[in-house]
């Protein structure tokens, strides 16, 4: 059973920065094909924010390009989302997601990010 524990959310003023972390239990990172962050704002569907493949390719939502960066630390079984120049529209619950051909898909419990004016 893979468990994901997210942290780093909180309240930040517009223009500020936060770094989200997602730690996966067990030594599974080498077989994770895609790591991603999604977010879900109140009344909206969950959307992809950023994704990172095993080969190092990245994909970002247009709304966060140039401001958010996804990265991984295999030694710590951790995936990060660095969020800079946060805007009010970034307020949402952020979820870590790992996909593995061998193990399936896993979601974290979510961490709240609130951007204030």
C-alpha positions in Angstrom: 0.0 0.0 0.0 1.5 3.3 -1.1 0.7 6.4 1.0 1.3 10.0 0.0 1.7 12.7 2.6 1.5 16.3 1.4 2.6 19.4 3.2 3.4 23.0 2.6 0.1 24.5 2.0 -1.2 27.6 3.8 -2.2 31.2 3.6 -0.1 33.5 1.5 -0.5 37.0 0.1 -0.9 37.5 -3.6 2.6 37.7 -5.2 4.0 35.4 -2.6 5.5 31.9 -2.8 4.9 28.5 -1.3 6.5 25.1 -1.8 4.4 22.0 -1.6 5.9 18.6 -0.8 4.6 15.1 -1.3 6.4 12.2 0.4 5.6 8.7 -0.8 5.9 5.7 1.6 8.3 3.0 0.5 11.0 3.0 -2.1 8.8 3.3 -5.1 10.0 6.3 -6.9 12.0 4.4 -9.4 8.9 2.8 -10.8 6.7 5.9 -10.8 6.1 6.8 -14.4 4.4 10.2 -13.8 4.3 12.5 -10.8 1.8 15.3 -10.8 0.1 18.0 -8.9 -3.6 18.7 -9.4 -5.8 21.3 -7.8 -9.5 21.7 -7.1 -11.0 25.1 -6.4 -14.5 25.4 -4.8 -17.2 24.6 -7.3 -14.7 23.6 -10.0 -13.4 20.4 -11.4 -10.0 19.1 -10.4 -7.4 20.2 -12.9 -3.8 19.3 -13.7 -1.3 21.9 -12.5 2.0 20.2 -13.3 3.4 16.8 -14.2 6.9 15.2 -14.3 7.7 12.0 -16.1 10.3 9.4 -15.2 12.4 10.7 -18.1 12.3 14.2 -16.8 9.7 15.7 -19.1 7.4 18.3 -17.6 4.0 19.6 -18.5 2.4 22.7 -16.9 -1.1 24.2 -17.1 -0.9 27.4 -19.1 -2.0 29.4 -16.1 1.1 28.5 -14.1 3.8 28.3 -16.8 6.8 30.3 -15.8 5.7 30.6 -12.2 5.4 27.0 -10.9 8.1 24.3 -11.0 7.7 20.6 -10.3 10.7 18.6 -9.2 11.6 15.4 -7.5 14.1 14.0 -5.0 14.4 10.3 -5.4 16.5 9.9 -2.3 13.7 11.3 -0.2 10.8 9.8 -2.2 9.5 13.4 -2.5 8.0 15.4 -5.3 7.8 19.2 -4.9 5.8 22.0 -6.4 7.4 25.4 -6.1 4.8 28.1 -6.6 5.9 31.7 -7.1 4.0 34.9 -7.9 0.8 33.3 -6.6 -2.4 34.8 -7.7 -5.8 34.8 -6.1 -6.9 32.2 -8.7 -4.5 29.7 -7.2 -6.6 29.2 -4.1 -7.5 25.6 -4.1 -6.8 22.2 -2.5 -3.7 20.8 -4.1 -3.3 17.0 -4.6 -0.3 15.0 -5.2 -0.7 12.2 -7.8 1.6 9.3 -8.7 1.0 7.0 -11.6 2.9 3.7 -12.1 2.3 1.1 -14.8 3.2 -1.5 -12.2 1.3 -0.2 -9.2 -1.5 1.9 -10.4 -2.5 5.4 -9.4 -2.3 7.1 -6.0 -3.6 10.3 -4.5 -2.6 12.3 -1.5 -5.1 13.7 0.9 -4.8 17.3 -0.3 -3.3 20.4 1.1 -5.1 23.8 1.2 -3.5 26.8 -0.5 -5.2 30.1 0.1 -4.0 33.3 -1.6 -5.2 36.6 -0.1 -5.3 40.0 -1.6 
